[in-house]
Amino acid sequence: MSVNFLRSGELARLTGVSADTLRHYERLGILPTSRRTKSGYRIFNASAVETVQLTQRALQLGFSLKELSEILRTRESGGVPCQRVLGLTEEKLRLVGEQIQELQRTQDYLRELVRDWRQKLMRTPPGSQAGLLHSLVDRPKTKATKNNLKRRSRS
């Protein structure tokens, strides 16, 4: 077999993904359909290493497999998906900003909670329950907590 081709097991080993993942990427059109050797092994062009690595990195940045499939198919058919890629990336950046703000609100809430619970424990006799978790029921919700509840109920 030529150096320009890799069996699926070799591609999986080089990229750190499973052979099942490679098959899934094929089904979605992220990887072109593999050819077969005479003995039935699936083989990929060596360029598939870069495609799998690109896919893994894009997934880490928040791209979905559906988005990547659309982009790569457009590129493979001679299209230029650059504006689409930029638009998706801008949206992911916006969402990350929102998540950071939400995490900062949650951090502030937890700081306040820890401060209050430390005081409560200092007033609680040794060996007695302070009811820390139970006190969450009576505590007003923060905006971050309300947003988390709304998001979960929509899922």
C-alpha positions in Angstrom: 0.0 0.0 0.0 1.2 3.5 -0.9 2.4 6.0 1.8 -0.3 8.3 0.5 -3.0 5.9 1.9 -3.8 4.8 5.4 -5.9 2.0 6.7 -8.7 3.1 9.0 -6.9 1.7 12.0 -3.8 3.7 11.2 -5.8 6.8 10.7 -7.6 6.3 14.0 -4.3 5.7 15.8 -2.7 8.8 14.2 -5.6 11.1 15.1 -6.6 9.6 18.4 -10.2 8.8 17.4 -11.9 5.4 17.1 -12.6 3.6 13.9 -16.3 4.0 14.7 -15.7 7.8 14.8 -14.1 7.6 11.3 -17.1 5.7 10.0 -19.4 8.3 11.5 -17.5 11.1 9.9 -17.8 9.2 6.6 -21.6 8.9 7.0 -21.8 12.6 7.6 -19.6 13.6 4.7 -16.9 15.0 6.8 -14.5 12.4 5.4 -14.9 11.2 1.8 -16.2 7.7 1.5 -13.2 5.4 1.9 -12.0 3.0 -0.7 -11.4 -0.7 0.1 -8.4 -2.8 -0.4 -8.7 -6.2 -2.1 -8.9 -7.8 1.4 -11.7 -5.4 2.4 -9.8 -2.9 4.6 -11.0 0.7 4.4 -8.3 3.1 3.2 -8.1 6.8 3.3 -6.0 9.4 1.6 -3.2 10.7 3.9 -4.9 14.1 3.8 -7.7 12.6 6.0 -5.3 13.0 9.0 -5.6 16.8 8.6 -9.4 16.6 8.1 -9.9 14.6 11.3 -7.6 16.9 13.2 -9.4 20.0 11.8 -12.7 18.3 12.8 -11.6 17.6 16.4 -10.3 21.1 16.9 -13.5 22.7 15.4 -15.6 20.5 17.7 -13.6 21.9 20.7 -14.5 25.4 19.5 -18.2 24.6 19.5 -18.8 23.7 15.9 -21.3 20.9 15.4 -20.7 17.8 13.2 -23.7 19.0 11.1 -22.1 22.4 10.6 -18.7 20.9 9.7 -20.3 18.4 7.3 -22.0 21.3 5.5 -18.8 23.4 5.3 -16.6 20.5 4.1 -19.1 19.3 1.6 -19.4 22.9 0.2 -15.6 23.0 0.0 -15.3 19.6 -1.6 -17.9 20.6 -4.3 -15.8 23.6 -5.2 -17.7 26.1 -3.1 -16.3 28.8 -0.8 -17.7 28.5 2.7 -15.5 31.2 4.2 -18.4 33.6 5.0 -20.4 30.8 6.6 -17.4 29.8 8.7 -16.8 33.4 9.8 -20.5 33.8 10.7 -20.6 30.6 12.7 -17.4 31.5 14.5 -18.8 35.0 15.4 -21.9 33.3 16.8 -19.8 30.9 18.9 -17.8 33.9 20.2 -21.0 35.6 21.2 -22.2 32.5 23.0 -18.9 32.1 24.8 -19.2 35.7 26.0 -22.6 35.0 27.4 -21.4 31.8 29.1 -18.5 33.7 30.7 -20.9 36.3 32.1 -23.2 33.6 33.4 -20.2 31.8 35.0 -19.1 35.1 36.6 -22.6 35.5 38.1 -22.5 32.0 39.3 -19.1 32.5 40.8 -20.3 35.7 42.6 -23.4 33.7 43.9 -21.1 30.9 45.2 -18.8 33.3 46.9 -21.8 34.8 48.7 -23.1 31.4 49.5 -19.8 30.2 51.0 -19.5 33.4 53.1 -23.0 32.9 54.4 -22.6 29.2 55.1 -19.3 29.8 56.9 -21.1 32.2 59.2 -24.0 29.8 59.6 -21.6 27.0 60.6 -19.9 29.2 63.1 -23.3 29.8 64.8 -24.2 26.1 64.7 -23.4 24.0 67.7 -20.8 21.2 67.1 -22.4 18.0 66.0 -25.6 19.7 64.9 -26.9 20.0 61.3 -26.6 23.4 59.8 -29.0 22.6 56.9 -26.7 24.2 54.4 -28.2 22.6 51.3 -31.7 22.9 52.6 -31.2 26.6 52.9 -30.9 26.8 49.1 -34.7 26.3 49.0 -35.3 29.6 50.9 -32.6 31.5 49.2 -33.5 33.9 46.3 -32.3 32.7 42.9 -29.6 34.6 41.1 -30.1 35.6 37.5 -27.6 32.9 36.5 -29.5 30.3 38.4 -32.8 31.4 36.7 -31.2 31.3 33.3 -29.8 27.8 33.9 -33.3 26.6 34.9 -34.9 28.2 31.8 -32.2 26.7 29.6 -32.6 23.2 31.1 -36.4 23.3 30.8 -36.1 24.1 27.1 -33.8 21.2 26.5 
